[in-house]
Amino acid sequence: MPEATAPEDRRLQAEIDALRARFTDTQELYREVCTLLFFRHGITPTANKLYQLVRKGSMSAPSEALTRFWEALREKSRVRIEHPDLPVELRDAAGEAIGALWQRAQAMAQESLAAVRGDAQASVLAAQAAAEAAAAEAEGLRQALAEAHEQLQAREAALRGAEQDLARERGETAALQRQVEDAGQQRRELQEAMQSSEKRFAHELEQQRAAAAAAQERHAADLRRALLDVDRERSAAAKAQKELEQARRSTTEHAEKHRAALSALQQERAQLGQRLGEVEGALAETRAARDMLSRRLDKAVAAKASKPVAPARKRPASKA
């Protein structure tokens, strides 16, 4: 039988859509499409053709419906051929024609079924291969995603550790800087105190020197006066002797006083010298502490400069 042309294909498809709306059962729909093709359009139905037109159910559904259609057609044809009103020759010719048509339809159905089964098997194999490839690709993507997530977590942890180390180092550097500044302030205060002590000591020493010089001058003047008095009063022995003894006692007292004052001044000077030594020792300790803080600061700066920093994320340097 001839195949349908393009306009007939559109009309056929419209009729099949109408049948699809009338028959919801798959086998009934395929049976009606077989009847439509064979009797109305003169097209021999095949399983592949039926599935292309209907697209419903599995690939075995059109083959099963086609087999039932040919069986029903053969039964109906046999009833008509065996009708008693027909002549024997016509009945035999019709039987042979129907038999030949049946055999041809069966052969075409089997060929269509084999082709459909081959296409279905190829489609199944291709779908399985595609599914396996998609599953492998999905597994690879899941593994890559898990690895990327782990790397991201590791980098975030490293970044948090680096930020904590940087903050700790900044705090230590600021603390060391404050210690250096405090040590510098203490050094300046000690220097000012030492200068003030030196000035006060020099002033007191100058005053003591001036007092000692004045005492010596007074002592020399008293001695000169005593000698002059002795010379003048030599004629008066008794009076002179008394005055001399008195002058000697007075001179001795003054000398003792001067010596005591000088000894006190020397002791005070020794005390000031000891205080100066203590101030110088405190200054030496301050210098040692300053040197130790400077070395610690240099080590901290060197360690910070040599330590690698994660390049994943840059943060603006805070003002110290």
Rosetta silent file (secondary structure, phi, psi, omega in degrees, C-alpha in Angstrom):
SEQUENCE: MPEATAPEDRRLQAEIDALRARFTDTQELYREVCTLLFFRHGITPTANKLYQLVRKGSMSAPSEALTRFWEALREKSRVRIEHPDLPVELRDAAGEAIGALWQRAQAMAQESLAAVRGDAQASVLAAQAAAEAAAAEAEGLRQALAEAHEQLQAREAALRGAEQDLARERGETAALQRQVEDAGQQRRELQEAMQSSEKRFAHELEQQRAAAAAAQERHAADLRRALLDVDRERSAAAKAQKELEQARRSTTEHAEKHRAALSALQQERAQLGQRLGEVEGALAETRAARDMLSRRLDKAVAAKASKPVAPARKRPASKA
SCORE:     score description
SCORE:     0.000 S_00000001
   1 L     0.000  148.891 -177.261    0.000    0.000    0.000 S_00000001
   2 L   -72.610  152.598  175.050    1.270    3.552   -0.675 S_00000001
   3 L   -80.959  158.185 -178.323    2.704    5.772    2.058 S_00000001
   4 L   -80.814  147.531  176.001    0.906    9.009    3.014 S_00000001
   5 L   -83.854 -178.492 -177.085    2.052   12.394    1.697 S_00000001
   6 H   -62.436  -48.523  177.317    2.691   15.487    3.812 S_00000001
   7 H   -61.190  -40.480  178.616   -0.913   16.820    3.720 S_00000001
   8 H   -65.035  -34.688  176.807   -2.205   13.331    4.379 S_00000001
   9 H   -61.714  -41.860  179.065    0.264   13.035    7.285 S_00000001
  10 H   -66.187  -41.522  178.199   -1.183   16.172    8.840 S_00000001
  11 H   -66.274  -39.576  178.310   -4.746   14.948    8.320 S_00000001
  12 H   -63.575  -41.284  179.964   -3.784   11.543    9.680 S_00000001
  13 H   -66.439  -36.093  176.896   -2.184   13.086   12.726 S_00000001
  14 H   -65.038  -41.103  178.069   -5.293   15.163   13.366 S_00000001
  15 H   -65.898  -37.520  178.429   -7.468   12.021   13.170 S_00000001
  16 H   -66.774  -38.725  176.614   -5.105   10.203   15.542 S_00000001
  17 H   -62.567  -36.104  176.991   -5.302   13.127   17.997 S_00000001
  18 H   -66.634  -40.604  175.933   -9.086   12.828   17.862 S_00000001
  19 H   -64.855  -36.580  179.412   -8.810    9.105   18.587 S_00000001
  20 H   -61.401  -35.765  178.366   -6.402    9.846   21.434 S_00000001
  21 H   -72.512  -26.595 -177.284   -9.078   12.017   23.030 S_00000001
  22 H   -87.024  -36.754 -174.641  -11.707    9.259   22.655 S_00000001
  23 L  -115.779  117.537  179.044   -9.672    6.226   23.741 S_00000001
  24 L   -91.541  -24.378  178.251   -7.627    6.385   26.916 S_00000001
  25 L   -73.321  136.823 -174.287   -6.609    2.712   26.936 S_00000001
  26 H   -66.487  -45.822 -178.231   -3.313    2.212   25.083 S_00000001
  27 H   -65.679  -41.014  177.404   -4.234   -1.053   23.344 S_00000001
  28 H   -63.517  -40.222  178.882   -7.597    0.293   22.225 S_00000001
  29 H   -63.262  -45.568  178.293   -5.950    3.434   20.871 S_00000001
  30 H   -63.478  -36.998  179.405   -3.370    1.423   18.908 S_00000001
  31 H   -64.328  -42.867  179.226   -6.160   -0.886   17.560 S_00000001
  32 H   -67.544  -36.158  177.259   -8.193    2.098   16.331 S_00000001
  33 H   -66.424  -38.161  175.888   -5.090    3.633   14.719 S_00000001
  34 H   -60.457  -44.647  178.235   -4.446    0.298   12.908 S_00000001
  35 H   -62.202  -41.757  179.995   -8.029    0.342   11.619 S_00000001
  36 H   -63.464  -44.537 -178.634   -7.648    3.987   10.557 S_00000001
  37 H   -66.634  -47.095 -171.152   -4.423    3.331    8.657 S_00000001
  38 H   -75.147  -45.675 -172.180   -5.476    0.109    6.961 S_00000001
  39 H   -92.202  -33.422 -175.961   -9.092    0.756    6.024 S_00000001
  40 H   -93.426  -39.653 -176.097   -9.323    4.569    5.661 S_00000001
  41 L  -106.913   -2.932  177.506   -5.887    5.550    4.372 S_00000001
  42 L    65.611   30.650 -179.817   -4.797    2.265    2.768 S_00000001
  43 L  -108.306  126.896  177.391   -1.519    2.170    4.767 S_00000001
  44 L   -70.833  118.251 -177.685   -0.234   -1.148    6.059 S_00000001
  45 L   -73.674  139.781  173.239    0.324   -0.560    9.795 S_00000001
  46 L  -127.065  160.804 -178.746    3.664   -1.512   11.320 S_00000001
  47 H   -61.646  -40.869 -179.635    4.839   -1.423   14.923 S_00000001
  48 H   -65.818  -43.069  179.668    7.397    1.297   14.182 S_00000001
  49 H   -63.331  -43.469 -179.989    4.844    3.415   12.275 S_00000001
  50 H   -61.072  -44.390 -177.743    2.284    3.022   15.032 S_00000001
  51 H   -67.198  -35.913  177.241    4.743    4.079   17.739 S_00000001
  52 H   -65.047  -33.846 -177.529    5.878    7.103   15.694 S_00000001
  53 H   -83.173  -37.960 -172.856    2.274    8.244   15.283 S_00000001
  54 H   -94.760  -45.421  179.518    0.924    7.499   18.781 S_00000001
  55 L    57.095   52.618 -179.527    3.978    7.737   21.078 S_00000001
  56 L  -142.036  140.273  179.209    2.246    6.069   24.008 S_00000001
  57 L    79.310 -169.496  179.219    3.198    3.111   26.183 S_00000001
  58 L   -84.901  178.727 -179.020    6.274    0.927   25.787 S_00000001
  59 L   -70.428  -21.888  179.420    7.827   -0.273   22.539 S_00000001
  60 H   -82.333  -14.557 -177.949    6.004   -3.634   22.833 S_00000001
  61 H   -63.034  -48.693  179.080    2.568   -1.985   23.008 S_00000001
  62 H   -65.391  -34.270  178.575    2.197   -1.258   19.228 S_00000001
  63 H   -64.618  -43.018  178.865    3.505   -4.747   18.339 S_00000001
  64 H   -64.865  -43.549  179.173    0.949   -6.376   20.621 S_00000001
  65 H   -65.025  -37.864  179.795   -1.872   -4.205   19.270 S_00000001
  66 H   -66.551  -40.747  177.871   -0.802   -4.902   15.674 S_00000001
  67 H   -61.375  -44.471  178.954   -0.793   -8.668   16.278 S_00000001
  68 H   -65.349  -35.378  178.730   -4.287   -8.509   17.722 S_00000001
  69 H   -63.018  -45.539 -179.440   -5.455   -6.367   14.776 S_00000001
  70 H   -67.540  -37.275  177.139   -4.242   -8.908   12.228 S_00000001
  71 H   -63.174  -44.912  178.454   -5.769  -11.772   14.193 S_00000001
  72 H   -63.560  -40.449  179.253   -9.134   -9.988   14.352 S_00000001
  73 H   -64.839  -39.590  179.489   -8.923   -9.136   10.661 S_00000001
  74 H   -65.848  -40.143  179.198   -8.114  -12.772    9.798 S_00000001
  75 H   -65.473  -43.728  179.393  -11.060  -14.029   11.852 S_00000001
  76 H   -65.039  -41.245  179.400  -13.447  -11.567   10.249 S_00000001
  77 H   -64.870  -38.901  179.643  -12.132  -12.380    6.754 S_00000001
  78 H   -64.393  -37.893  178.818  -12.484  -16.117    7.408 S_00000001
  79 H   -64.888  -42.708 -179.689  -16.115  -15.672    8.416 S_00000001
  80 H   -68.794  -36.386 -178.209  -16.876  -13.735    5.261 S_00000001
  81 H   -70.272  -36.346 -178.548  -15.004  -16.216    3.061 S_00000001
  82 L   -84.858   11.706  177.872  -16.768  -19.206    4.552 S_00000001
  83 L   -65.099  135.254 -175.533  -20.162  -17.651    3.948 S_00000001
  84 L   -68.069  -16.976 -178.287  -22.379  -20.210    2.150 S_00000001
  85 L   -78.109  -17.881 -177.057  -23.594  -17.686   -0.424 S_00000001
  86 L   -80.054  145.038  173.918  -20.095  -17.263   -1.955 S_00000001
  87 L   -68.673  158.592 -177.589  -18.984  -19.450   -4.812 S_00000001
  88 H   -65.738  -41.688 -178.903  -16.184  -21.884   -4.091 S_00000001
  89 H   -63.832  -44.205  179.679  -13.745  -20.282   -6.573 S_00000001
  90 H   -65.063  -39.381  178.787  -14.313  -16.804   -5.183 S_00000001
  91 H   -63.664  -41.686 -179.829  -14.001  -18.104   -1.634 S_00000001
  92 H   -67.632  -42.537 -179.778  -10.719  -19.859   -2.420 S_00000001
  93 H   -64.024  -41.455  178.866   -9.312  -16.841   -4.273 S_00000001
  94 H   -65.881  -37.375  178.405  -10.289  -14.550   -1.450 S_00000001
  95 H   -64.198  -42.383  178.468   -8.802  -16.957    1.043 S_00000001
  96 H   -65.125  -41.163 -179.787   -5.521  -17.081   -0.846 S_00000001
  97 H   -64.010  -44.850  178.800   -5.461  -13.291   -1.182 S_00000001
  98 H   -64.417  -38.138  179.099   -6.205  -12.795    2.492 S_00000001
  99 H   -64.505  -43.625  178.714   -3.611  -15.461    3.379 S_00000001
 100 H   -63.809  -42.434  178.330   -0.979  -13.791    1.250 S_00000001
 101 H   -62.773  -40.106  178.491   -1.879  -10.405    2.710 S_00000001
 102 H   -63.411  -45.174  178.343   -1.758  -11.876    6.185 S_00000001
 103 H   -62.049  -42.511  178.488    1.664  -13.444    5.604 S_00000001
 104 H   -63.692  -42.530  179.054    2.987  -10.171    4.180 S_00000001
 105 H   -63.696  -40.174  178.264    1.554   -8.219    7.102 S_00000001
 106 H   -63.494  -44.183  179.635    3.034  -10.697    9.557 S_00000001
 107 H   -62.034  -44.041  179.429    6.443  -10.474    7.891 S_00000001
 108 H   -65.432  -36.519  178.775    6.323   -6.666    7.901 S_00000001
 109 H   -65.779  -42.954  178.199    5.177   -6.683   11.511 S_00000001
 110 H   -63.536  -42.620  177.708    8.041   -8.970   12.513 S_00000001
 111 H   -62.123  -42.707  179.087   10.527   -6.801   10.607 S_00000001
 112 H   -64.805  -40.173  178.885    9.127   -3.695   12.235 S_00000001
 113 H   -63.737  -42.067  178.557    9.183   -5.383   15.617 S_00000001
 114 H   -64.258  -41.093  179.364   12.837   -6.423   15.135 S_00000001
 115 H   -65.579  -41.506  179.347   13.744   -2.908   13.993 S_00000001
 116 H   -64.607  -42.062  178.690   11.887   -1.388   16.917 S_00000001
 117 H   -63.997  -40.168  177.104   13.537   -3.793   19.315 S_00000001
 118 H   -63.951  -44.324  177.942   16.970   -2.985   17.845 S_00000001
 119 H   -63.120  -40.009  179.968   16.294    0.731   18.080 S_00000001
 120 H   -65.085  -42.579  179.147   14.969    0.276   21.594 S_00000001
 121 H   -64.075  -42.549  177.818   17.996   -1.789   22.637 S_00000001
 122 H   -62.796  -40.753  178.695   20.353    0.767   21.093 S_00000001
 123 H   -64.630  -39.950  179.115   18.442    3.532   22.818 S_00000001
 124 H   -64.547  -44.994  178.250   18.586    1.646   26.112 S_00000001
 125 H   -61.617  -43.716  179.096   22.339    1.038   25.735 S_00000001
 126 H   -63.967  -39.744  178.692   22.911    4.665   24.793 S_00000001
 127 H   -65.999  -39.980  177.401   20.761    5.790   27.715 S_00000001
 128 H   -62.941  -44.121  178.627   22.657    3.467   30.067 S_00000001
 129 H   -62.688  -42.857  178.122   25.992    4.767   28.771 S_00000001
 130 H   -63.767  -39.505  178.748   24.797    8.340   29.111 S_00000001
 131 H   -65.213  -42.643  177.639   23.495    7.595   32.603 S_00000001
 132 H   -63.592  -42.777  178.166   26.792    5.990   33.617 S_00000001
 133 H   -62.821  -41.620  179.467   28.745    8.907   32.132 S_00000001
 134 H   -65.958  -39.292  178.175   26.449   11.360   33.892 S_00000001
 135 H   -64.828  -42.369  177.847   26.810    9.418   37.160 S_00000001
 136 H   -63.375  -42.307  178.815   30.613    9.371   36.795 S_00000001
 137 H   -65.165  -39.553  178.423   30.622   13.058   35.969 S_00000001
 138 H   -65.266  -40.673  177.843   28.333   13.797   38.903 S_00000001
 139 H   -63.288  -42.391  177.001   30.572   11.748   41.208 S_00000001
 140 H   -61.879  -40.623  178.325   33.612   13.612   39.899 S_00000001
 141 H   -65.660  -39.442  178.153   31.830   16.904   40.443 S_00000001
 142 H   -64.002  -42.664  178.292   30.831   15.847   43.980 S_00000001
 143 H   -64.139  -43.787  178.974   34.415   14.861   44.768 S_00000001
 144 H   -62.084  -40.199  178.760   35.738   18.089   43.261 S_00000001
 145 H   -65.021  -41.454  178.403   33.147   20.047   45.236 S_00000001
 146 H   -63.772  -43.457  178.225   34.105   18.220   48.450 S_00000001
 147 H   -63.333  -42.499  179.115   37.813   18.857   47.802 S_00000001
 148 H   -64.306  -38.502  177.775   37.130   22.499   46.998 S_00000001
 149 H   -64.708  -43.200  177.977   35.035   22.795   50.176 S_00000001
 150 H   -62.564  -44.056  178.238   37.839   21.219   52.240 S_00000001
 151 H   -62.174  -39.690  179.274   40.421   23.514   50.630 S_00000001
 152 H   -64.172  -43.058  177.796   38.187   26.499   51.300 S_00000001
 153 H   -63.032  -42.034  179.448   37.776   25.502   54.955 S_00000001
 154 H   -63.054  -42.316  179.821   41.541   24.955   55.284 S_00000001
 155 H   -67.083  -38.360  177.496   42.270   28.347   53.723 S_00000001
 156 H   -64.983  -40.194  177.590   39.694   30.032   55.935 S_00000001
 157 H   -64.608  -42.747  178.229   41.220   28.366   59.014 S_00000001
 158 H   -63.203  -39.050  179.175   44.726   29.394   57.889 S_00000001
 159 H   -65.577  -42.334  177.522   43.479   32.927   57.269 S_00000001
 160 H   -63.689  -40.171  177.355   41.866   33.108   60.716 S_00000001
 161 H   -63.208  -42.080  179.369   45.086   31.788   62.287 S_00000001
 162 H   -64.686  -40.176  177.832   47.154   34.321   60.358 S_00000001
 163 H   -64.208  -40.617  177.787   44.815   37.132   61.412 S_00000001
 164 H   -64.888  -42.981  177.970   45.033   36.011   65.041 S_00000001
 165 H   -62.298  -42.371  179.825   48.839   35.788   64.849 S_00000001
 166 H   -63.741  -42.546  178.568   48.986   39.220   63.235 S_00000001
 167 H   -64.437  -41.593  178.552   46.716   40.709   65.892 S_00000001
 168 H   -63.385  -43.203  179.062   48.767   39.062   68.655 S_00000001
 169 H   -65.534  -38.093  176.525   52.022   40.310   67.126 S_00000001
 170 H   -63.372  -41.221  177.466   50.571   43.787   66.765 S_00000001
 171 H   -63.798  -42.304  178.205   49.523   43.700   70.421 S_00000001
 172 H   -64.728  -40.891  178.867   52.992   42.495   71.490 S_00000001
 173 H   -63.549  -41.825  178.273   54.650   45.134   69.327 S_00000001
 174 H   -64.410  -39.856  178.184   52.412   47.841   70.789 S_00000001
 175 H   -64.223  -43.262  177.454   53.174   46.562   74.315 S_00000001
 176 H   -63.404  -38.860  178.492   56.914   46.569   73.592 S_00000001
 177 H   -63.348  -41.066  177.757   56.631   50.039   72.105 S_00000001
 178 H   -65.532  -38.651  177.336   54.854   51.233   75.244 S_00000001
 179 H   -63.576  -41.268  177.766   57.547   49.604   77.373 S_00000001
 180 H   -63.144  -42.961  179.032   60.258   51.316   75.330 S_00000001
 181 H   -63.980  -41.986  177.606   58.447   54.629   75.656 S_00000001
 182 H   -63.123  -41.485  178.192   58.024   54.071   79.414 S_00000001
 183 H   -63.209  -39.562  176.792   61.710   53.154   79.707 S_00000001
 184 H   -63.751  -40.999  177.839   62.626   56.289   77.770 S_00000001
 185 H   -64.170  -43.301  177.084   60.434   58.374   80.028 S_00000001
 186 H   -61.987  -38.458  178.719   62.023   56.767   83.106 S_00000001
 187 H   -63.427  -43.700  178.200   65.458   57.413   81.643 S_00000001
 188 H   -63.161  -41.319  179.137   64.629   61.065   81.059 S_00000001
 189 H   -64.581  -41.115  178.026   63.239   61.355   84.580 S_00000001
 190 H   -65.073  -40.528  177.711   66.354   59.686   86.021 S_00000001
 191 H   -62.645  -43.954  178.053   68.602   61.951   83.989 S_00000001
 192 H   -63.294  -41.137  178.654   66.675   64.988   85.166 S_00000001
 193 H   -65.166  -40.173  179.676   66.854   63.724   88.751 S_00000001
 194 H   -65.905  -42.433  177.496   70.586   63.040   88.410 S_00000001
 195 H   -62.776  -41.771  178.462   71.180   66.480   86.906 S_00000001
 196 H   -63.675  -40.967  178.538   69.131   68.058   89.668 S_00000001
 197 H   -65.031  -41.701  178.566   71.087   66.044   92.274 S_00000001
 198 H   -62.198  -43.091  179.046   74.394   67.014   90.669 S_00000001
 199 H   -64.055  -44.352  179.961   73.386   70.678   90.651 S_00000001
 200 H   -64.567  -41.948  178.674   72.204   70.505   94.260 S_00000001
 201 H   -63.549  -43.119  179.088   75.348   68.644   95.325 S_00000001
 202 H   -63.600  -40.238  178.929   77.570   71.124   93.501 S_00000001
 203 H   -65.559  -45.135  179.389   75.706   74.019   95.106 S_00000001
 204 H   -64.782  -39.721  178.409   75.932   72.449   98.557 S_00000001
 205 H   -63.985  -39.497  178.230   79.596   71.615   98.019 S_00000001
 206 H   -65.182  -40.969  177.923   80.274   75.169   96.924 S_00000001
 207 H   -63.591  -41.610  178.894   78.461   76.430   99.981 S_00000001
 208 H   -64.842  -41.624  176.352   80.493   74.076  102.183 S_00000001
 209 H   -60.817  -43.447  179.246   83.705   75.178  100.518 S_00000001
 210 H   -63.849  -40.512  178.659   82.716   78.803  101.014 S_00000001
 211 H   -65.433  -40.914  179.195   81.843   78.126  104.652 S_00000001
 212 H   -64.687  -41.786  178.722   85.136   76.278  105.207 S_00000001
 213 H   -64.021  -41.831  179.013   87.088   79.111  103.556 S_00000001
 214 H   -64.934  -39.486  178.573   85.242   81.662  105.667 S_00000001
 215 H   -64.971  -41.224  177.617   85.893   79.596  108.788 S_00000001
 216 H   -63.992  -40.349  178.196   89.581   79.332  107.925 S_00000001
 217 H   -64.112  -42.824  178.095   89.746   83.076  107.289 S_00000001
 218 H   -63.288  -41.690  177.964   88.014   83.738  110.574 S_00000001
 219 H   -61.582  -42.797  178.276   90.389   81.335  112.286 S_00000001
 220 H   -64.458  -41.199  179.115   93.395   83.049  110.692 S_00000001
 221 H   -64.920  -43.203  177.416   92.044   86.469  111.645 S_00000001
 222 H   -61.947  -40.489  179.358   91.419   85.316  115.204 S_00000001
 223 H   -65.645  -40.028  177.702   94.889   83.868  115.345 S_00000001
 224 H   -64.923  -43.044  178.109   96.388   87.067  114.044 S_00000001
 225 H   -62.773  -39.653  179.234   94.428   89.082  116.503 S_00000001
 226 H   -63.596  -42.898  179.067   95.504   86.737  119.278 S_00000001
 227 H   -64.187  -40.256  177.542   99.133   87.056  118.306 S_00000001
 228 H   -64.198  -40.983  177.476   98.816   90.823  118.156 S_00000001
 229 H   -63.759  -39.241  177.674   97.141   90.794  121.527 S_00000001
 230 H   -63.303  -42.649  178.681   99.918   88.644  122.921 S_00000001
 231 H   -63.934  -42.991 -177.532  102.527   91.028  121.541 S_00000001
 232 H   -71.979  -34.276 -175.285  100.741   94.064  122.859 S_00000001
 233 L   -99.056   20.349 -179.576   99.957   92.526  126.178 S_00000001
 234 L   -66.540  -31.748 -179.374  103.339   90.947  126.716 S_00000001
 235 L   -66.727  -31.512  179.817  104.205   93.543  129.295 S_00000001
 236 L   -98.776   90.297 -170.678  101.241   92.543  131.291 S_00000001
 237 H   -63.237  -47.111 -175.046  102.124   88.923  131.890 S_00000001
 238 H   -66.274  -45.261 -179.281   99.258   87.972  134.099 S_00000001
 239 H   -68.626  -39.297 -179.875   96.672   89.650  131.987 S_00000001
 240 H   -66.367  -38.563 -179.874   98.282   88.541  128.832 S_00000001
 241 H   -62.324  -42.541  178.095   98.571   85.003  130.136 S_00000001
 242 H   -62.487  -47.673 -179.309   94.891   84.986  130.942 S_00000001
 243 H   -62.843  -35.609  179.322   93.973   86.490  127.664 S_00000001
 244 H   -65.861  -44.965  178.587   96.318   84.071  125.961 S_00000001
 245 H   -61.922  -40.984  178.653   94.772   81.115  127.713 S_00000001
 246 H   -64.354  -42.859  179.147   91.380   82.459  126.945 S_00000001
 247 H   -63.462  -39.668  178.609   92.356   83.072  123.364 S_00000001
 248 H   -63.563  -43.586  178.246   93.803   79.567  123.172 S_00000001
 249 H   -61.815  -43.687  178.980   90.643   78.081  124.587 S_00000001
 250 H   -62.510  -41.695  179.778   88.573   80.167  122.260 S_00000001
 251 H   -64.634  -40.406  179.433   90.805   79.208  119.368 S_00000001
 252 H   -63.285  -43.741  179.252   90.610   75.557  120.339 S_00000001
 253 H   -61.949  -45.655  179.141   86.847   75.692  120.575 S_00000001
 254 H   -61.897  -40.199 -179.698   86.617   77.450  117.257 S_00000001
 255 H   -64.574  -40.396  178.294   89.013   74.931  115.757 S_00000001
 256 H   -63.423  -43.056  177.972   86.963   72.056  117.142 S_00000001
 257 H   -61.184  -44.595  179.757   83.831   73.622  115.813 S_00000001
 258 H   -63.683  -41.607  178.889   85.468   74.178  112.458 S_00000001
 259 H   -64.962  -40.357  178.303   86.793   70.646  112.401 S_00000001
 260 H   -62.665  -42.803  179.016   83.381   69.280  113.383 S_00000001
 261 H   -63.907  -41.220  179.799   81.731   71.403  110.721 S_00000001
 262 H   -65.443  -39.422  178.053   84.316   70.283  108.174 S_00000001
 263 H   -65.208  -40.149  177.480   83.832   66.640  109.213 S_00000001
 264 H   -63.477  -41.028  177.845   80.062   67.031  108.894 S_00000001
 265 H   -63.241  -40.534  179.616   80.536   68.587  105.494 S_00000001
 266 H   -66.220  -39.886  177.014   82.810   65.716  104.478 S_00000001
 267 H   -63.730  -42.101  178.531   80.274   63.166  105.728 S_00000001
 268 H   -63.776  -36.920  177.334   77.500   64.937  103.855 S_00000001
 269 H   -64.512  -41.333  178.331   79.708   64.992  100.810 S_00000001
 270 H   -63.445  -41.112  177.884   80.314   61.243  101.179 S_00000001
 271 H   -62.468  -42.985  177.348   76.567   60.701  101.515 S_00000001
 272 H   -62.158  -38.431  176.958   75.957   62.777   98.404 S_00000001
 273 H   -63.700  -40.207  177.844   78.623   60.730   96.624 S_00000001
 274 H   -63.995  -43.094  177.189   76.901   57.524   97.711 S_00000001
 275 H   -61.082  -39.318  177.734   73.553   58.877   96.489 S_00000001
 276 H   -63.597  -39.523  176.964   75.189   59.800   93.226 S_00000001
 277 H   -63.339  -40.075  178.282   76.524   56.241   92.953 S_00000001
 278 H   -64.384  -41.828  178.133   73.028   54.864   93.599 S_00000001
 279 H   -62.451  -42.227  178.526   71.592   57.174   90.964 S_00000001
 280 H   -64.595  -37.383  176.909   74.302   56.086   88.527 S_00000001
 281 H   -64.300  -43.579  177.619   73.523   52.389   89.339 S_00000001
 282 H   -62.074  -38.531  178.239   69.811   52.981   88.734 S_00000001
 283 H   -65.239  -38.828  178.162   70.700   54.714   85.479 S_00000001
 284 H   -64.931  -41.939  177.592   72.855   51.730   84.455 S_00000001
 285 H   -63.433  -39.804  177.304   69.965   49.352   85.252 S_00000001
 286 H   -62.500  -43.021  177.496   67.627   51.538   83.205 S_00000001
 287 H   -62.355  -40.108  178.978   70.062   51.495   80.309 S_00000001
 288 H   -64.373  -43.314  177.915   70.320   47.674   80.572 S_00000001
 289 H   -62.975  -39.452  177.959   66.508   47.371   80.624 S_00000001
 290 H   -63.397  -42.299  178.498   66.301   49.705   77.638 S_00000001
 291 H   -63.416  -41.725  179.572   68.865   47.611   75.733 S_00000001
 292 H   -64.054  -43.222  177.369   67.000   44.392   76.577 S_00000001
 293 H   -63.093  -37.396  178.564   63.685   45.905   75.400 S_00000001
 294 H   -64.321  -42.285  178.326   65.384   47.112   72.206 S_00000001
 295 H   -65.516  -41.900  177.957   66.713   43.609   71.541 S_00000001
 296 H   -61.775  -40.780  178.539   63.301   42.056   72.190 S_00000001
 297 H   -64.624  -41.216  178.069   61.676   44.581   69.844 S_00000001
 298 H   -63.529  -41.165  178.440   64.264   43.854   67.141 S_00000001
 299 H   -64.103  -42.170 -179.740   63.640   40.095   67.506 S_00000001
 300 H   -63.715  -42.313  179.432   59.857   40.576   67.318 S_00000001
 301 H   -65.928  -40.226  179.629   60.164   42.765   64.208 S_00000001
 302 H   -66.763  -41.808  179.058   62.560   40.275   62.579 S_00000001
 303 H   -64.855  -39.187  178.167   60.269   37.317   63.378 S_00000001
 304 H   -66.511  -38.462 -179.649   57.294   39.181   61.997 S_00000001
 305 H   -70.093  -32.976 -177.856   59.181   40.086   58.820 S_00000001
 306 H   -85.570  -14.225 -176.509   60.372   36.482   58.257 S_00000001
 307 L   -80.668  129.075 -179.544   56.997   34.856   58.939 S_00000001
 308 L   -72.327  146.906 -179.275   54.983   34.075   55.723 S_00000001
 309 L  -115.879  134.709 -177.905   51.520   35.582   55.439 S_00000001
 310 L   -62.462  130.379 -176.353   48.631   33.793   53.639 S_00000001
 311 L   -84.165    2.379 -173.899   47.983   35.572   50.293 S_00000001
 312 L   -64.167  -30.536 -172.379   44.222   34.619   50.161 S_00000001
 313 L  -149.554  127.144  179.095   43.050   37.847   51.714 S_00000001
 314 L   -99.913  135.722  176.825   44.672   41.230   52.273 S_00000001
 315 L  -118.363  141.002  178.426   43.719   43.418   55.170 S_00000001
 316 L   -66.139  136.854 -179.307   44.646   47.063   55.536 S_00000001
 317 L   -66.913  128.219  178.839   47.376   47.578   58.082 S_00000001
 318 L   -76.875  149.100  179.630   46.028   49.200   61.220 S_00000001
 319 L   -76.102  121.764  179.614   47.686   52.283   62.518 S_00000001
 320 L   -72.415    0.000    0.000   49.814   51.371   65.509 S_00000001
